[in-house]
Amino acid sequence: MAGATLALALLTILPVRPRGDAAALGTAAAWFPLVGALVGLVAGGAWVAAEPTLGAGVAGALAVVVMVVLTGALHQDGLADCADGLGVRGDRTLRLAVMRDSATGAFGTTALVAWGLLLASALAALPHDDAIATLVLAAALGRWGAVLHAAFAPPARRDGLGAAFTVGPAAAGVATALVVAGALALDLASGAAALAAAALATLATTAWARRALGGRTGDTLGATVLIAELVACLVLVGFARG
């Protein structure tokens, strides 16, 4: 269970005492989709509880807030830093330096606002009966994206989370099996489409990280989670309303 507790401690603010250390992060990757599913379940529960009295718009915004709070804004910080790095005109060294700066620039702020608006709007369009399943699968696929990103992108630095998070074939295989099972259990067409969309989004962020930064960092891992999660959610909402 060391991997499970480490994944919970890393990806959420739950008061879990991890039983592993940085060297075990690769093993913890197998649990990432399940932790994501837990985050989606809590957010989906908030959506379902709020929608009948407050409306779908407020429920969607509340679900986004729950996801941000439950994860300690870990992934949002990565998205903002990557957006700031994307907006830099310079070499890899300069981009990495900008991404390590704790200040959030115009590109980072714009990326966070765009992400929040898109996700909240998508969740506001969800049919009531599909809210929990959609959020559970989308959140699981987002964390699976981080696993794939780590598996296919080398570390850009010798230190930091990106360097420590080395995913082996076994952990990546388990994580992939979990999300495939979850996607197909939801619905063959919508589940497969969401799975493919999350994979394509992950490949896009991975290609950018390799070209612009030389590989993965903790920030690119976080950005991949949010982008894959958002894309999967948009696809699932489209199927639910179709």
N, C-alpha and C positions, 0 to 999 in steps of 0.2 A: 504493500500500500504506500510505499515511499513516493512513488511516482504520482499517485493520486493526491496526496496531501501537498506535494510540491506544486502540482498544477493548480490546485485550489488557492494556495498561498500566493502564487505568482499572478494569477489571472483575476482574482477577486479580492475584496477587502474582508472576506470572512475570517474570523479569528481562529485560523487553523495553524497549528504549529508544524511546519514542514519537517519531514523525517529524512529528507535528502539535502544535498548541497548543490552548488552550481554544476558539479561534474555529473549530476544525475538529471539535468534538465532534458537531455535527449530522451531518456526513458519516460519522463513525465509527458512528453509530446503525445504519447499514445492516449492519454487521458484528456487532451485538449478539447476534442469534440464533445465529450460528455460534460465537461465544465461549461462549455459554451451552451449546451442544451439546458443546463441548470439556469444560467443567466437568462436565456430566452424564456424559460418557464416562469421565472419570477416576473419578468417584464410582461409576459402574456397574461399572467394572473392580474397584474395591475391594470392592464388594458380592459380585460373582461369586467373587472370590478367597477371601473370608472365609466365605461361607455354607456350603460343604461341611464345614468343620471346626469352625466356631464357632457355626453356626446362623443362622437368618434374623434373629433379634432383634438379635444383635450386629452382623451384617452391615448391617442397616438403620441402626443407630446409627453405625457406622463410616462409612457413606456420607454421613450428615449431617455428621459431623466433617470429612470430606474436603472437602465443599462449602464449609463455613465457612472452613476454613484456606486453601483455594485462592483464595477471594475476599477474604481478609483481613478477614472479618466486616463487610465494607462494607455489605451490605444489612441485616444484623441490627441494626446501629447505627441505620439509618433506621427500621426497624420499631419499635424501642424508643422512639425519639424521637417518632414519630408517635403511638404509644400513650399516651405521657405527655402529648402535646398534646391528644389526644382526651379525656383525663380532666380537663383544665383547665376550670374554669367562668370564662369571661371572654371578651374580644373577641379578634380576630385578632392584635393586637399582643402580647397576653399569651401566646397559644398559640405564636406564633413564637419568643418569648423563651424559653419553657420548652423548646422543641425544640432551641434552640441551646445550652442548658445541657449540659455534658458529663456530668453526673450522671444516672444512670438511676433513675427512680422506681418505685413499686409497679406502675403500669400497664405500664410498659415491661418490667419483669421478668416480669410475668404473660404478656404477649404473647410474649416470647421462649420461655418455658417451654412455653406452649401450642403455638406453632409447632413447636418441636423435638419434642415428644411426638407431635403429629399426623403429622409427616413421618416420623419414625423408625418409628412404628407402621404407617404405610401401607407403607413400604418393607419392613418385616418380613413383611408379608402378600403380597409379590410372589412369583409363581412364578419359579423360577430362570431360565427361558429368556426372561422378559420384562424382567428387571432393567435391562439396559443400554439397550434401546430406550426404556423408560419414563423413565429418568432423562435420557437425551439429549433427548427431546422436551419433557419437563416443564421442564428447565432452559432450553431454547431459547425456550419459550413465556413463561417468566418474564421473560427479557430483552426479548422482543418487547413485553411489557406495559409496560416502561419507555419504549419508543419511542412507543407509543400514548399513554401518559400525558403525555409531553412534547409530543406533537403536539396534544393536545386541552385542555391546561391551560396558561394563561399563567403566567409566573414570579410567585411571590408576593413576591419581593424583587428588588432591582436588582443584587445581587451573589450570589456563591455558585454552586454547581454547577447549581442549578435555572435560574438566569438564563442561564448559559453554554450549557446544553444545549438548543439550539433546533433542532428536527427539521423538515426540509423535506419536501415531498411525495415527492421522489425517494427519499430515504433510507428514509422510512416505507414506500413502495411496495416497495422491495427487501427490507426486513426482513419485510414481510407475505408476499411471494411465497415467501421461504425457509421460513417456518414453515408455510404452507399446503402447500407441496410435501412438507415433512417429515411433517406430520400425515397427509396422504393416502397417503404411501408406507408408513407404519406399518400402517394399517388404516382403511378408509373410515369405519366407524361410530365406533370409539374415537378415531381421530384427529380427526374432525370434532367429536365431543363435547368432547374436551379443548381444542380450539381455541376453541369457543364458550364453554366455562367460563372459560378464561383471559381472553377478551375481556370477558365479563360482570364478572369480578372487577376487571379494569382500569377498566372504566366506573364501578364502585362506588367505587374509591379515588379516581378522578379527580373524581367528583361531590363526594365528601367534601372533597377538597383545595380545590376551587373555592369551596365553600360556607363551610368553616371557616377556611381560610387565605388565600383569594383567589387560589390557584393552586398551582403545583408548587414544590417545593424539592428539594434533594438527598435529604432524608429521605423525602419522599413517593415519589420515584423508587425508592429502595431498598426501601421497604415494598411498593410495587407489584410489584416483582420477586418477593419472597418469597410474597406472597399469590397472585399469578397462578400461580407455580410450584407451590405447595402444592395449590391447587384443581385444576390440571391433573393433578397426580400422583394425587390422590384419585380422579379420574374414570378415569384409566388403570388404576389398581389395581382399581377396581370392574369394569371390562370384562375385565381379565386373569383375575379370579377368577370371572367370571360363566359 
